[in-house]
Amino acid sequence: MKKTVFLTGATGNMGWAGFQELLKKKDRFDIRIIARPSGKNRKKLSPYLDDPSVTVVWGDLLDYEKVLEGVSGADYVLHVGGMVSPAADYFPDRTLKTNVGAAENIARAVLAQPDPDKVRVVYIGSVAQCGDRMPPLHWGEAGEPVCASRYDKYSVSKCLAEKIIVDSGIKWWVSLRQTGILYPGIFRQINPVAFHVPIGGVLEWATVEDSGRVLANVVEDYVPDEFWNRFYNISSGEEYRLVNYDFENRLLRPLGISSIEKVFEPQWFATRNFHGMWYKDADLLEEYLHFRANIPVDEYFSSLASRLPWYYSLAGFVPAGLIKAFMKRYAFEKGLGTQSWARCDEDKLIAYYGSREEYESIKSWEQMRPPVYEKNLEKARLAGQVKDLPKGYDDSRPIYDLSVEEIASAAKFRGGEFLGPSESVGTKGAIFDWKCENGHTFRASLEYVLLGGGWCPECGYDSICSASSPANRFISALL
């Protein structure tokens, strides 16, 4: 008997790649997607409207009845949909409302099913949840404290939405935190957010094709029960560990520009308060889902560049000064441009540069070029380039084997208290009461706090990482 997969976000980059991979398996799966009834979406989905294995629910993720229509009878729910950058940066409040509201509707619809325990929910989180992880703290893994960078409501929305799914009472869930996705259109993404990215930072990328296979393979019967109710990082592996300086240069080479230094000023790039890291644990997801094509990164970038329109090659004939003048407007764009903060937003200038003095001290590219970081984890450890964030408990043991005293110690490590109930310790999915370091009480599962690195929603996310938050406190102790 065919199983039914309900996919949100099917017209976006990752969702579309997943949809195409699922179509290869339509002899075993019926595919149901939800899409807003825009002209663009109707045109994009028109080739599939007569396919008996595909059902399109025309509607919005904030419309519960439409979400319920998509979820009803589904064996798997792949929740990819939501607002992402750059729209998320221009419309932060709408992003928060959309991404949190969509998760609430998904959870509500699953729990409304006659047998909700048969539905398996895959939530797609984000690397943005890790917050600012500049070197030497650029290696990370699931379970380390999640914390949004300041002013990043997209990250806040993903943290809150993840908690909704994890602590909703859904029996079978998994959170897959997506990293940056490489796709053909990435060369055309020109906006002021590009300057929010510190060129000395890092990111471990995923190809859009690998990301699509994650969605198609997670619904296979070979995925064991032990895979579920955990958190994983998505990436295409060691080959795709890039320093942002190198990544920016790779984007410019197909345009005939040899270096970012020719067309950007060093002061335009923020020096902190973004997100991105290299993963100590991303291979674990590959062991379960076998999604990586293992294409060498240089070969993959070449294939992306080969798909650019012919006229992009003309950029190599344009004087660098003219290109710099064109890009300057994004750096100075009011509100999102880094240079607009220097003029009229001292708080953001401090958040993204440390201080006005640090901003004004940036005079040359010699100051900004990053050192060489070892990309292999074991070699990086030997070179002393890996600093492990503590988690406050023995993570080599299953969380269900921890005693009340050990859980209380983990809470104390985070500056708070474990309030129980103690009789539920050891029960999968149990919800407990906690008190954070600022005196707020909140409810959360052990899975969310210990496996996911979550903590108090009020002071950890909504106030955008207070100075006393666990993530900032742990990081400060290591530096």
N, C-alpha and C positions, 0 to 999 in steps of 0.2 A: 504494500500500500504506500502511495506517495505521501511524503510529509509536506507540510506547508510552512514556508518561510515568509515572515513579514519583515520587510526592509524599509526603514525610513532613510531619508537623505539620498534616495536613489539617483537624483539628477545632479548631485555634487560629484566632486572628483573621486573620493574613496567609494562612495555609494554606487556610482556608475560603474566603476571597475568591478565592484562586488557583484553588481547586477549582471554584468557581462559574463563573469565566471559562473554564476549560478545558472545562467541560461545554458551553459554547457552540460548541466546536470538536470535539465528539466524532465528527463525521463524518470527521475527519482524524486524530484521536488516540484511542487507548485509554488510559484513566486508571486507574492502580493506586495505591492508598493504603494506608498502614499505620496502624492505630489500636489503642490499648489496648481490650480487650473490656469496658469499663465499661458500666454501664447507661446513663449519659448519652451515651456515644459510640454505643452500639447504637441508641438512640432517634434520635439526630441523623442517623445514616447509613441508617436503615431505608428511606427513600424511594428509595435508590439501589441497594439490594441486588439488584434484579431488572433493572437496566440492563445490557445486554450490553457496553456500553462502559466499565463501571466494575467494578473488582475490588478488594475490600477484603481485605487481609491482617490478620487479627486477631492482634496481637502487640505486643511492646515493642521499642524501638530498641536496647536492650541485649541482645536475643536475636539472635545472629548469624544463626541459621538462618532466622528470620523476615525479617530484613533481606535476606538472600540471596534469599529467595523473592520479595521485592519488586523487587530489582535485576535478577534474571535475565531476560534478554531485553529489558530496557528500553533505549530509545534516549537518554532523558534521565532524570537523577536530580535532582530538586529537593529539596534537603535543608533544610527549614525547621524541622523539629521539634526540640524541646528544652525545657528548663525556662527560664522567664523570670520577671521580677519580677511580682508580689510574692513568689511561691513561692520564687524563687531567693534572695531576701533572708532568708527564714525558714529555708531549708534549703540553705545554701551548699555543704556537702560533697556532698550528693546532687546538687546542680546540677553541680558539677565532674565528678563521676563520670558523670552522665547525658550531658552535652553532649560531653565528650571521648570517652566510650565509644561514643556513637552515631556520631561522626565516624570513629572507628577501624573500626567495623563497616561503614559505608558504603564507605570506601576499600578495605577488605579484600574486600568483596563485588564491587565493580566490577573489581578486579584479578583476581578469580577467574573472570571471564567468559571464554568461548572467544576472544572478540575484544574485549578491554577498550578498545582504542583507538577503538571506534565509540560508546562511551558518553560522553555529555557531562554533567558534574556541575556543578550550580549550588549553591554554598554560600551560605547567608544569614548574614552576619556581623552586627555591631552597632555602632552609634555609640558604645556603651560602651567599645569598644576604643580610642577616642581619648583616654580619660581626662579629667583636669581641664583644661578649656580656657576658663577664665574670661576675660572682656575684660581686657586688649586683645588676647588671643590667641584670639579667638572665631571667626576665619575659618580654615578648614583644607581639606585635600584628601587624597586617597589618596596614600600614599608618605611622608607625614610620620610620625615615629616613633609606633608604637602603644604604649600603656602603660596598664595598668589603674590606676584610682584605688585608694587603699589600702582594704583590707577588701572589695573588690568581686570576689568569686570568680566571679560571673557573667561579668564582663569577662575574667577570667583564663581561664575555660572557653572563651569565644569566641575568644580569641587562640590558645589551644593547639589547639582544634578546627580553626580556619582553617589553621594550619600543617600539621596532619595531612593535610588535603585537598590543599593546595598542593604539598607536598613528598612526596606518596605515590608518585609515578610515574604518576598518572593523566594521560593525554595532553591531554585537553580539560577544563578546569575554569575556573570564574570565581567570584570572591567578591564578593557584593553586600552591602554593609554597610548594614543597615536602620537608619533613624532611629526616633524615636518615631512610633507609628501612631495616627491619629485614627480612632476608631470609636465607635458609639453608647454602648457600655458604659463609656467613659472617664469619664463623669460620675458613675458609681457606684463608681469606684475610690477608696475612702477607706481609707488605711492610713498607718502612720508613715513610710513611705518618701517620701511627698509632702514631708516636711520635710527630707529629705536634699538636695532640689533647691534650689540657691541662687537666690533670686528675681532676682538681678542677672545670672544666666547666660542663655544662649540655646539654642535648638534650632530646627532647620529640619525641620518635621514632614512626614509623608506621610499621605495619606488611605488608608484601608484599601482603597478601590476601586482607587486607583492602584497600590497594592502588589500587589493581585491581578492586575492587568494586567501587571505586571513578570513574574510567574511564567508567565502565559499567553503572553506575547509572546516570551520568551527562547527558546522552543522552535520558533519559526518559521524557515522556510528563509531568510528575508531577512536573518537575523542573520549577518554575515560572519565568517570565521575570525579576522580581526584583533581581533574583540571578545573572544575567549577568552584565558585565561591572564593576566588582569589583575584589578584591584581597582576597584570603583566604589562611590560613595555613592548611596543611594536617598533621594529627597525629592520633594515635590510642587512645588518651585520657590520662587522669590523671594517669592511671596505668603505662603508658609508659614514665613517666617523670623520667629519670635516671640521676644521677651524673656520669660523665665519669669514675671515680674511680670504682664505683659499676659496671658499664657496662663492663669494662675491666676484672674485677674479674669474672663476669658471663661468659665471653668468655673462661676463663681458666679452670673453674671448670669441664667441661666435659672431660678435658684432665688430670684430677687428680691433678691439681695445685690449691692450696687453695687461693693463693693471688698473685697479680702482684708483690708484694714486694720481692717474692722469686726469680723471674726470670728477673726483670728489675731494673736498677739503677734509682733513682729519678731524677737525672740530665738529663736523656735521654728525658724526656717529656718537651715540650715547656710549658710556663706558660701564654701565651696570643696569640693574633693575629690568632685565628682560627674562628670558628663560632658555633652557637648553642644556643638555648634558650628554655624556657618553655613558652607555649602560653597562653595568656589571652583570646584568641578568637577562638581557634581551634574547640570548640564545635559547633560553628556557621555552619561550613561546614557539620557536622554530622546532624544538624537539617534540612538541605536542602537535603542531599544525602543519609542518612541512610546507611552508608557503614561499620560501625564498628561491628565486631563480639563480642567485649567486652570479649575477652579471658583474664583471669588473666595473668599478665606478667610472673610470675614464671612458670605457666603451659605452656605458649608459648615457653619460653626458653627451657623447658624440651623437648617439642616436636621437637624443632630444633636440640637439642643435640642427640635425639634418631635417627635422620636421618644421623648422622655422620658415615663414614666407621668404621668398627670394630677396625682397627689398630690405630685409634686416642686414644683409651683407653690405649695403651701401653705407652703413654707419661708420665703417672703417675709412671712408673717404671724407668724413666730416671732421673738421678740426676739433681737437679735444676741448678747446676753449668754448666752442659753441655747445658741445654736449654738456660741459660743466655748467654753462649758463642755463641750459634747459633743466638740468637736475636741481639746480639751486632753488627753484621755486618750491620743490617738494620739501627741502630742508627748512624753508622759511614759511611754509604754509601755516596759517593761523590755527592754533589749537593743537594740531598733531605734529607740526614740524619742530624738530629739536631746536632750531635757531629762533623760533618764535618764543620759546620758553625763556631764552636768554634776554629777550626784550620785555616780556610782560608776565611771566609765570615762574616766580622764584622757587615755589614749592616743587614743581616738576623739574626744574633745572637741578635742584639739590637731589631729587630722587634718582635722576638718570645720570648725573655726573658726580655726585658726592658733595660738591659745594661750588659756589661761583669761582672760588680761587682755583679749584682743580680744573674747571672748564676753561678758564682763561689761561691756564698754564699749558694747554695743548697748542703747540706752535708748529710741529712738523710731523711728518709721517714716521720719522725715526722713533719718535716716542710711542707710536701706536702699533707698530708691527709686532705681532705676537711671536713668542719663542716657539720652538719646535716641541710639540707634545707627542709622546709615544702613544700610538693608537692601539697597540696590543695590550690587553689588560695585565697579563703576567709581566711583560716587560716594563709596563708603566709602574707596576708595584715595585719591581726591582730598582727602578730609577727614582723611587720615592715620590712619584707623581700622583699617587692615589691616597686620598684621605677618606676613611670610612666614617660616615655619620653614625653615631650610636643610636640604638632603638629603645634601650631601656629594659630589655628582657632578652632571654636566651632564644634567639630566633632559629636555632638549630632544632628546636623542639616544636611539636604541634601546639598551637595556641590552646587547644582543648585539653592539653595535659598540664597547663599552668595552674598553680594553686592560687587561692585568693590572695595570699601574701605576695606572690610574684606579680599578680596583676596590680595590686595596690602599689607595689614598688615601681612598676612601669608608669602608673599614673603620677606618682610622686616625682619620678624622673622628668615628667613633662610639666612639673610645677603644680599639679593638681591632685585630686583625690578620686579614688574608686569608691562609689557609694553602694554598689551591689545591684540586685540582690545576690548574695553569695551562693545561694542554693542553685542558681542558674549557671554557675561557672562549669564549663565543660560541655555545655549544650550548644550545638551548632546553631547559629543564627540568633541566639538570645540577645535581647537588648538590655543594656545596663545603664544605670545613672552614674554620671561623672560630674566633678566640679573642676573647672579650669583654674589657672593661676590668677585670673582676675575675678574669681568668685561666681562666675556664671555656671549654672547647672544645665546639663544637656544630656540627651539620651543617644546612645550609639552602641553598636555591636563591637565585640572584640575584633571581628574581621575588619571592620572599618578603621578602628584605632590602631591595631597592631600590624595587620597585614597591609592595610592601605595607607597608613601614616596619617590618618585624619585626626582631628581634634575638635575643639570648640568652634562651631560655626559662627558664633557671634563675634568673637575677638580674633579668630584665625582667618576669617574670610571677609566678613562684611566690613570690618575696619581695616582691611587690606594689610594684614601682617603687622600687628603692634610690635613694638620693640621687645616685648616680653614673651612673644609667641615661641613655642617649642622650636620651630625651624630656625628662627633668628638666634635663639639662645644657644642651640647646639652648634650652629655654624660659627658663631662668635667664639665659642670655646675652642674650636679647632684652629682658628686662624692665629 
